[in-house]
Structure formats: C-alpha cells, structure tokens
Amino acid sequence: MIKEEIAKAFSNGEFERTYDFIAKNAEWIVIEEDKFTGKQAIIDNCEQVGNYFKSVTTDLKTLNTIADGNNVVINGTAEFLREGKRVSFVSACDVYEFNDVNQIQKITSYCIQSK
C-alpha cells in the first residue's frame, strides 16, 4: 500500500490492514485525550477502538486527503448509531508522519465530538 492508502485505512478503522506499516517506535497522540507510544500500544488501542466499532453501526466518511512527501492528512466524520439512534458524531483530522521506509512514525489525531 502507498502512504495515502495506509493513512485512509487507519482513519477508516481498518486497523489490521495497517499493522505492518506501523514503525516499532511509532507514536499516536489523540489531542486532549491520550498518547500511545510504541507499535504494540498503538495496536492494543486499535483493538479496543475496533471492538467499539463492532458494537455500533458506524458511518465513516473521508472528506479530504492531502499528501506531501512523508506527510498525509485525512479529515472526515464518523457517526455512531445503536438501535437506529445516534450515539455520537465526530469530526476528525488525522495527521500522519511516515518514515523513509513507508511506515507510520507518528499520528496526531484531532477529534471533535458534536453535542
């Protein structure tokens, strides 16, 4: 996969497809929420998020993908429904920094939850 495909898969919750492309010492910062350091910590969090995604109906939309060199930015929305009712709606932007061997070195996620 190319950088844009890796970033889009991760942002769309297709985490397992991206595991081979996460650097061993990668970092994932979710602004104002959490920080995960190291590939295994990132994968562990992906598994938790993935389990949540399985417990709801998820409608993820990618609005923009911007790529420049080793950086990819994805923004979009996520709507989560349970029994036909909205549980939450999030506007998000993920900034990916790749190393020179096409692995994610750093992710900075900005997630704004609608009230």
C-alpha positions in Angstrom: 0.0 0.0 0.0 1.1 3.6 -0.6 1.1 6.2 2.2 -2.3 7.6 1.3 -3.9 4.1 1.3 -2.3 3.3 4.7 -3.5 6.5 6.2 -7.0 6.2 4.8 -7.3 2.6 6.1 -6.2 3.6 9.6 -8.5 6.7 9.7 -11.4 4.5 8.5 -10.9 1.9 11.3 -9.4 -0.8 9.0 -6.6 -1.1 11.5 -5.4 -4.6 10.9 -4.6 -3.7 7.3 -2.1 -1.1 8.6 -0.3 -3.0 11.4 2.6 -4.0 9.1 3.1 -0.3 8.3 3.5 1.0 11.8 7.1 1.7 13.0 8.2 -0.1 16.1 8.7 3.2 18.0 5.7 5.0 16.5 3.6 7.4 18.5 -0.1 8.2 18.3 -1.3 11.3 20.0 -5.0 11.9 20.4 -5.2 15.6 21.3 -6.7 16.3 24.7 -7.4 12.5 25.3 -4.4 10.1 25.2 -1.0 9.2 23.9 0.2 5.7 22.8 3.9 5.1 22.4 5.2 2.1 20.5 3.7 -0.2 17.9 2.2 -2.6 20.4 0.5 0.2 22.4 -1.0 1.6 19.2 -2.2 -1.9 18.2 -3.7 -2.5 21.6 -5.7 0.7 21.3 -6.8 -0.1 17.8 -8.2 -3.4 19.1 -10.2 -1.5 21.7 -11.5 1.0 19.2 -12.3 -1.8 16.8 -14.3 -3.6 19.4 -16.3 -0.4 20.0 -16.9 -0.1 16.2 -18.3 -3.6 16.2 -20.8 -2.7 19.0 -22.4 0.1 16.9 -23.3 0.9 13.4 -20.5 3.1 12.1 -20.7 5.6 9.2 -17.3 6.9 8.4 -16.8 9.5 5.7 -13.5 10.7 4.3 -13.8 14.3 3.2 -10.2 15.2 2.2 -6.9 13.5 1.8 -3.8 15.7 1.5 -0.4 14.2 0.8 3.0 15.9 0.7 6.2 13.9 0.9 6.2 11.8 4.1 3.0 13.5 5.4 -0.6 12.6 4.9 -3.6 14.4 6.4 -7.1 12.9 6.4 -10.2 14.6 7.6 -13.7 13.3 7.8 -16.6 12.4 10.0 -17.8 9.4 12.0 -21.4 8.8 13.0 -22.1 6.0 15.5 -25.6 4.5 15.8 -27.1 2.0 18.1 -30.6 0.7 17.5 -31.1 3.4 14.9 -30.3 6.2 17.3 -27.2 8.4 17.2 -24.7 7.6 20.0 -22.2 10.2 18.8 -20.9 12.2 15.9 -17.3 13.1 15.5 -15.4 15.4 13.1 -11.8 14.3 12.9 -8.5 15.1 11.4 -5.5 12.7 11.4 -2.0 13.9 10.6 0.3 11.1 9.6 4.1 11.3 9.5 5.8 8.5 7.7 9.5 7.5 7.9 11.7 6.8 4.9 10.6 3.1 4.7 6.9 3.9 4.3 6.0 3.2 7.9 3.8 5.4 10.2 6.2 7.2 12.6 3.6 9.5 14.2 -0.1 10.1 14.1 -1.7 13.2 15.6 -5.5 12.9 15.8 -7.9 15.8 16.4 -11.4 14.6 17.3 -14.3 17.0 17.9 -17.4 15.4 19.3 -20.7 17.1 18.4 -23.0 17.8 21.3 
